[in-house]
């Protein structure tokens, strides 16, 4: 009969222990690794930037269409419209705002997955995954080598213009505020031989080859590059007013 006396206390203790265990598990699940939390925050920021960029690109396209319609309706001189449109087309060409095609080169660059697996299996203690992936600086150096010879450049269909940025946010490479993932395709329009020489004569090419990064360069006569669709915000630069008589 003694065990009946302590039965309620035993049950209460078991229930209390179960509730405490459940609470601790929930608390542990809620305490995520700081690095994971930081990466999630960065991903949220990137998602917001991409959404804003898409809205801006749509707005720019709509405004262009409205301007063209107004010009067609209000301009009295058809020849004047044609001349204005030709000037607009030229400005868009020089600023990277139009699709272009012509002779050039296409570079394919990817992470060294095979090398990473081999290094990890051979010596896990010394394995460093950073040594086997493409970084923002690798793309930046290749683009810089091409700038002197190319008339148009793109990275994964992101047109490179004067305001383009190539940077790393966490583990993500960003170009024009857009996320890029390997494999990376760099296109350049210009003299194919000179473009090829510009790449193969730069130090970054030798570095990537020494790391056994999957790399290919193909010359072609019909390379297509899409237009830049981002915004060109000018906050500080102002045009210089030239007075009459100044040369």
C-alpha positions in Angstrom: 0.0 0.0 0.0 3.0 2.3 0.4 3.6 2.6 -3.3 0.0 3.9 -3.7 0.9 6.7 -1.4 3.8 7.9 -3.5 2.2 7.2 -6.9 0.8 10.7 -7.4 4.2 12.2 -6.6 5.9 9.9 -9.0 3.5 10.7 -11.8 3.9 14.5 -11.1 7.7 14.1 -11.3 7.6 12.3 -14.5 5.3 14.9 -16.1 7.5 17.7 -14.8 10.6 16.0 -16.3 8.8 15.5 -19.6 7.7 19.1 -19.8 11.2 20.4 -18.9 12.8 18.1 -21.6 10.3 19.4 -24.2 11.0 23.0 -23.3 14.8 22.5 -23.5 14.4 20.9 -26.9 12.3 23.7 -28.2 14.8 26.3 -26.9 17.7 24.5 -28.5 15.9 24.3 -31.8 15.2 28.1 -31.6 18.9 28.9 -31.1 20.3 28.6 -34.6 23.9 28.9 -35.4 24.8 32.7 -35.7 26.4 32.0 -39.1 23.2 30.4 -40.4 21.2 33.3 -39.1 23.6 35.8 -40.8 23.3 33.9 -44.1 19.6 33.9 -43.9 19.6 37.7 -43.3 21.9 38.2 -46.3 19.6 36.0 -48.5 16.6 38.1 -47.4 18.5 41.3 -48.3 19.4 39.9 -51.7 15.8 38.8 -52.4 14.6 42.3 -51.6 17.3 43.9 -53.9 16.3 41.6 -56.7 12.6 42.4 -56.3 13.4 46.2 -56.3 15.6 45.7 -59.4 12.8 43.9 -61.3 10.4 46.7 -60.4 12.9 49.4 -61.7 13.5 47.4 -64.9 9.8 47.2 -65.6 9.3 50.9 -64.9 12.2 51.9 -67.3 10.7 49.8 -70.0 7.2 51.3 -69.5 8.7 54.8 -69.6 10.5 54.2 -72.8 7.4 52.9 -74.4 5.5 56.0 -73.3 8.2 58.3 -74.6 8.1 56.6 -78.0 4.3 56.9 -78.2 4.4 60.6 -77.3 7.1 61.2 -79.9 5.1 59.5 -82.6 1.9 61.4 -81.8 3.2 64.9 -81.2 6.2 65.3 -83.5 5.0 67.0 -86.7 8.0 66.2 -88.8 8.5 62.5 -89.7 12.1 63.1 -90.7 12.8 64.7 -87.3 11.3 61.6 -85.6 13.7 59.4 -87.5 16.7 61.5 -86.7 15.8 61.6 -83.0 15.2 57.8 -83.0 18.6 57.3 -84.6 20.3 59.4 -81.9 18.5 57.4 -79.2 19.5 54.2 -80.8 23.2 55.3 -80.9 23.1 56.5 -77.3 21.5 53.2 -76.2 24.2 51.3 -78.1 27.1 53.2 -76.5 25.5 53.0 -73.0 24.8 49.3 -73.2 21.1 49.7 -73.3 20.5 47.7 -76.5 21.0 44.0 -77.4 24.1 43.5 -79.5 25.7 40.8 -81.5 29.0 40.3 -83.4 32.3 38.5 -83.4 33.9 37.8 -80.0 34.6 35.1 -77.4 32.6 33.1 -74.8 34.3 31.9 -71.6 32.9 29.1 -69.5 34.2 29.0 -65.9 33.1 26.6 -63.1 33.9 25.4 -59.6 36.5 22.6 -59.4 34.1 20.0 -57.9 36.3 17.0 -58.9 39.4 18.6 -57.2 37.4 19.4 -54.1 36.2 15.8 -53.7 39.7 14.4 -54.3 41.2 16.8 -51.7 38.5 16.1 -49.2 39.0 12.3 -49.5 42.8 12.5 -49.4 43.3 14.8 -46.5 40.0 15.9 -44.8 41.9 17.9 -42.1 43.6 20.2 -44.6 40.6 20.4 -47.0 39.5 24.0 -47.7 36.4 24.4 -49.9 37.3 28.0 -50.6 40.2 26.9 -52.8 38.0 25.1 -55.3 35.2 27.6 -56.0 35.0 30.6 -58.3 35.2 33.9 -56.4 34.0 37.4 -57.3 37.6 38.6 -57.8 38.2 35.8 -60.4 35.4 37.1 -62.6 36.4 40.8 -61.9 40.0 40.2 -63.0 38.9 38.5 -66.2 36.4 41.3 -67.0 39.1 43.9 -66.3 41.4 42.1 -68.8 38.7 42.3 -71.5 37.7 45.9 -71.0 40.5 47.3 -73.1 39.6 45.2 -76.2 35.8 44.5 -75.9 33.0 46.6 -77.1 30.5 44.8 -75.0 30.8 42.3 -72.1 28.3 40.3 -70.0 28.5 37.8 -67.2 25.6 35.2 -67.1 23.6 37.6 -69.3 24.2 40.6 -67.0 25.6 43.4 -69.1 28.7 45.1 -67.8 28.5 48.9 -67.9 30.4 51.7 -66.2 28.3 51.4 -63.0 28.3 47.6 -62.8 29.6 46.0 -59.6 31.0 42.5 -59.2 31.1 41.6 -55.5 30.6 38.8 -53.1 27.7 38.8 -50.5 28.2 35.9 -48.1 28.6 32.9 -50.4 26.8 34.6 -53.3 28.4 36.5 -56.3 26.4 39.6 -57.2 26.6 41.4 -60.6 24.3 44.4 -61.1 22.5 43.4 -57.8 21.6 40.0 -59.3 22.6 36.7 -57.9 24.8 34.5 -60.1 25.5 30.8 -59.7 28.1 28.6 -61.4 28.9 27.8 -64.1 29.8 31.4 -65.1 29.6 32.5 -68.7 31.5 35.6 -69.8 30.8 36.9 -73.2 32.7 39.7 -75.0 32.3 41.2 -78.4 35.3 42.5 -80.4 38.2 41.2 -82.3 38.2 37.5 -81.3 42.0 37.1 -81.5 42.7 40.2 -79.5 40.1 39.2 -76.9 41.7 35.7 -76.6 45.2 37.2 -76.2 43.9 39.7 -73.5 42.6 36.8 -71.5 45.5 34.4 -71.9 48.0 37.2 -71.1 46.5 38.1 -67.8 47.7 36.6 -64.5 44.2 35.5 -63.6 44.1 33.0 -66.5 47.3 31.4 -65.3 46.0 31.3 -61.7 42.7 29.6 -62.7 44.6 27.0 -64.8 47.0 26.3 -61.9 43.9 25.5 -59.7 42.5 23.2 -62.4 39.3 25.2 -62.6 37.1 24.1 -65.5 37.8 26.8 -68.0 37.1 27.1 -71.7 37.4 29.9 -74.3 35.6 29.7 -77.6 35.9 32.2 -80.4 32.9 32.9 -82.6 31.5 35.2 -85.3 28.0 35.6 -83.8 28.2 36.3 -80.0 24.9 37.8 -78.6 24.9 40.0 -75.5 21.7 41.3 -73.9 21.1 45.0 -73.0 21.7 46.4 -69.5 18.3 46.7 -67.7 19.3 48.3 -64.5 19.1 52.0 -63.5 21.7 54.6 -63.9 21.3 56.9 -61.0 23.4 60.1 -61.1 23.4 62.0 -57.8 26.6 64.0 -57.9 27.9 64.4 -61.5 26.6 67.5 -63.3 27.1 68.5 -66.9 29.7 71.3 -67.4 28.1 74.4 -68.9 30.2 75.8 -71.8 29.9 79.5 -72.3 29.7 80.9 -75.8 33.2 81.7 -77.1 34.9 79.0 -75.0 36.8 76.5 -77.1 
